[in-house]
């Protein structure tokens, strides 16, 4: 392998992190670097493997590809595509593979890139290992964060990503439509991109994506449906609430990770968030807004010392987007109704734990008592 290069950083691009974004960026750059008009020679190597032997073979092919200079074109572009052996799984833990990747990374630092360009895209990588830090010296490394419902700001990140997807398609999206889309899809960037494409085609020449468009066209993935029950309770929409609850109860027959207790705890968390939001608005700490960024800015101005102590009584410990939705929906209930709702849900908890009553009926009765119109509420 050549060792005299000095202009190495522009010759190597490493995209990693979120699978969809990393592969999308790599594909876009490969297309840009491989312009047919320039007569560029290209080679694509598959980096998706099932064992360490296949990973070592992919690295061997990569070495061979970048060492074989182009004969009839001014430049060669090599793409090691969809690498899955740089993480923390069993395949990636192979001692021989780790040593080989480290050797490759160090060789790439010294490689002469005058006639060759290399693109690598990977999913999750172990950024604590030496090869990652060495690749940062060898070229331009871009890490795309993986969204998770456990991330405190995933809703904001997902919304920003979706907004960019609409912008590249020449569209704008109303804030309520964007919120609805994120609510339906969750932290799945590939589906967000797919939905942005579908909605952009659906509205045709119209420039703005509106709320009704999302409701008509956007799908709702299983992860996002986990929020729908609590959202229906917050909106105080009885028919939607019962339909969603029945749908969730049906999934319990084949999804062992769900339970009636889990559904109940989601409802308790929703009521608790609405109580916090209502009290914060009453104290003037936050004000009504339809914009999540504006709401988040309000939260950041609330002194953390104001709620020092038990985390369970600290509204700032709640996911900002969850609190944002709770603030929007808190007006659907009076403070007394929310306190009563918490009592109803705690009573339902005792009944579910005792096992003395039908669990589905307990949940159905609880949500009916909470969401029914004030004039019809019963003790």
N, C-alpha and C positions, 0 to 999 in steps of 0.2 A: 504493500500500500504506500502511495506517495506520501512524503512527509515534509514538503517544503512550503505548504500553503500558508498564507497570511490572511486572506479574505474569507475566513471560514464561516462567519456567523450568518451571512446572507445565503450561503449555499445549503444550509440545513434548517428545516422547519419541523418542529415536533409539536403536534397538537394532542392533548390528552385531557382526561377528566370525564366529562359527560360524553358518552358514546356518540350520541346523535350530533351534537355541536362539533365535536372534534372531527368526525368523519365528514361532516358538511363543509367545514373550513378546509380540510385537506382536499376534498373533491374540487372546491372552487379554485384553490391555488394550483392544483394539478392541471386544471383546464386552462388557467391563465398562463402557466409556464410552458404548456405544451401546444402553443398556437401552431396550427398546421402551416400558416403562412411563413413561419420561421424555419420550417423543416426540422423540428426538434425530434430526436429519437427518444422513445419512451419505453419504460419497463415497469410492470406492476407485479408486486410480490404479495401473496396472501399471508397475512400475519395471524390469522385466526387458526389456532391449533388445538389439538386435543391432548397432547402430551409433550414432554420436554424434548423428545427426539424430533418431533415435527418443528418445535421452536428452534432447535439448533440448526435444522435444515433450512429454515427460513432465513436465519442469520447468515448461513453459508451462501445462500443465493444472493442476499443483499451485498455481501462483501464482493462477490463475483461481479454483480451488476455495476457497482460503482467503480470497480477497478478496470472494467472493460470500457475503454474510451470509445466514443462514437467515431465511425470511419467516414460516413457520408453526410454528416450534419454538424452544425457548429456547436451543439450542446446536447446533453443527455439528461433526461429527468427520470428519476427512479422514485417509485412510491411503494413503501412498505405499509400495506393497508390493513386496518382493523386488528392491530396487535392486541392479544389478550394474555400475554405472558410476562407482563411487567408489574403485576399487582402483588397480592399477598395470598393467592390461592395455592393449592398443592403443586400445580405445574410450575408456577413462578418461584417456588421455594427450592427447586432443584439446585444443588451446589454447583454442578457443572454449568448449568444455564446461567446462574448469577455471575459466575466468573467470566463466561463468554460475553455476556452483555456488558460487563465492566470493561473488558478488553476492547470491545467494539466502540464504546463511548470514548475511551481514551484515544483510540485510533482516529476517530472522527474529528477530534480537536485538532489533530495535526494534518488532516487530509487537505489536499490541494483541490479547491472547488472551482477552478477556472472554467472547466468544461462540463462539470457534473453538478446537478442539484438533486437533493434528497428530501423527500417528504415522508414523515412517519406519523401515523395517527393511531392512538391507543385509547382504551377505556380508562378505567381507574388504574393508577400507577402508585407505587409506594414511593412517595416523595422524600422519604428519609434515607433512601439508599443512595450509594455513591454514584451510581450510573445516572440518576436523575440530575444530580448536581453537576456532574461532568458534562451532560448533554446541554445544560444551560451555558456552559463555556463554549461548547462546540457550535451551537447555533441559536436560533430564536425559538424559545419554548413558550407555548401558550397553554395554560391550564384552565379548563372550563369547569366551573364548580358544578357538582352534582346536586340537584335540588332534592330535598327530602321534606316530608311533612314535619319532621322534627326540627328543621331549621327555623329559627325565630322569624326570619324575614323572607321565607320562601314565596309568600304571596306577592310581595313587592318585586322580587327578582323575576318571578313568572310573568307578572304584568308587564315589566319592562321588556322582557324577551318577546312577549306576544305583540307589544306595541311596535317593536322593531320589525317583526315579521310582516305586520300590516304596512309599515312605511316602505319597505323594499318592494311592495306590490302596489305602491301608489295610493294607499288607502289610509284613512284616519279611522279611529275607533272611539266612540263615546265612552266616557268613564264608566257609566252604569253597565254598558255592554261588555267592557273589558273586565269589570268585576264579576259579571255573570259567567264569562268565559273561563276565567281562572277558577271560579267556584265549581264549574262543571268538569273541568279537565284535571285540575290539581297540578302537582309539580312534575308534569311529564312534558318535556320540551318538544319531543318529536310529535306528540299529539297536538300540542299547541301550534306548532308549525303547520301540521296538516289541517287543523281547523281554520287557521288564518288563510290558507290557500283556498279551502272550500268556501269560506265566507266571502272572500274577495271575488271568487267566480260567481257566487250566488247573487251579489248585489249588482253585478254587471258594471255599467258606466257610473253608477252612483259612487261618490267618493267616500262617504262615511258609513261605517258599520254601526248599526243601531241595536238597541237591546232586543227588539222583537226579532231581528235577524238571528241573533245568537240563540234565542229560545226556539226558533223554528228549525235551525240547521245543526247547531253544535251538539255533539254526542256527550254523554256523561259516563266517564269511566268509573270502574268499581271503587277506586281510591277516593274520588271526589264524592261518590254517593254516601260515603261515611259521614259527610258533613250535612247531607240534605235533611236528615231527620231533625237535627237541632235547628237548622235554618228554617224549616217549616214551622217548628214550635215558636221560634222568634217572630216569624211573620204572622203568627196566629191565624193560619189558614187551615181550618179544620179538615176539609176534604183532602188537601194535599198532605197534611200531617198523618191522617189515618191511612191513606194509600201508601205513603212512604214507610210507615211503621209496619204495615202488613207485608210489604215487599222485603223489609229487613228481617222480619220474623221468618219469612220463607227461606231466606238464605241460611238461617241457623241449622237447617236440616243437612246441609252439605259443607258448610264452612265451620270447622271446629274451632277456629280462632275467634269466632264471635259468640256472644252469649247474651241472654236477656239482661244480665247484670251490666255487661258492657254498654248496651244500648241505654240503660238507665243512667249510668254514670255520664254518658255524653249529654243527656238531657239536664242532669244536675249541673254540669259544667256550664251549659248554656244559660240557665237561669242565674247561676252565680255571676257570670260575666255581665248579664243585663243589670243585675242589682248594683254591681260595681260601677258600670257605665252611668246608670241613672244617678247614683250618689255623686260621682265625679262631675257630672253636668250640673247638678244642684249646687255644688261647691264652686262652680265656675272654673274648674281645672281643665275641662274640655268643652268644646262647643259643637253644635251640629254641623256636619259637613258631608258631602257626597264623595269627596276626594280622599283616597287613602293616604297620599303623600302629605296632604294638609293635616290629616288626623295624626299621622305619625309625628309630624313636626310639633303638634300640640303636646303629645305624650313626652317628647324629648325635653320639653320645657317644664315638666312636672318634677319638682325636686325629689330625688330618690329617697332622701331622708324622711320625707313625709309619710312613707309607709314602711319604715324600718320595723323589723320584728318578724312575726310569723309570716312565712312566704304565702301561706294559704289565704291570708287576709291582705295580700298585696296585689292590687290590680295590674301593676307594672310587670308582674311576673307572668301575666297571661300573654299569649301570642298576640302581637299588635293587630293583626288582621282579624282575629277572633273578637278582640275588644272593639274594633272598628265596626264590625257587623252587629255586635251587641248594642253599641251606641245608636246605630241606625234603627234598631228594632225595639229598643227599650220603651219608646213612646207607645208601643202597642199594648203595654200593661201599666197599671198603676203600681206604686211601690207596695201597697197592701196585697195586690194580686201576685206580685213576684214573691213576696214572703210566704204567702199561702201556697204558691206553686212549689216552693222548696219543701214546705211541710208535707205536701201531697207526695212528692217524690221520695222523701225520706221514709214516709209510711209505706210506700210501694217497695222500697228497699227491704224493709223488715219482712214484708210478705213474701218477697222473692227468696230471701235467705231462709225463711222458715219452711218453704216448700209446701205450705198447706193449701195454696190456691193455684189455679192455672196461671202460669207465668205470662202467657200472651194476654190473657184477660186482664191481669193486673196492670200491665203497661197500657193497654187500650183504655181502660177506665181512668188511669192517671192522666193521660194526655187529653182526654175528653174533658175532664174536670178543670184542667188548667186552661185550655184554649177556648172553651165555650164562651159565648157572649156574657158579659157581666150580669145581665138581668136574669140569666138562666143558671148561674152558678149555685151549686148546692154544697152543703157542709159535708 
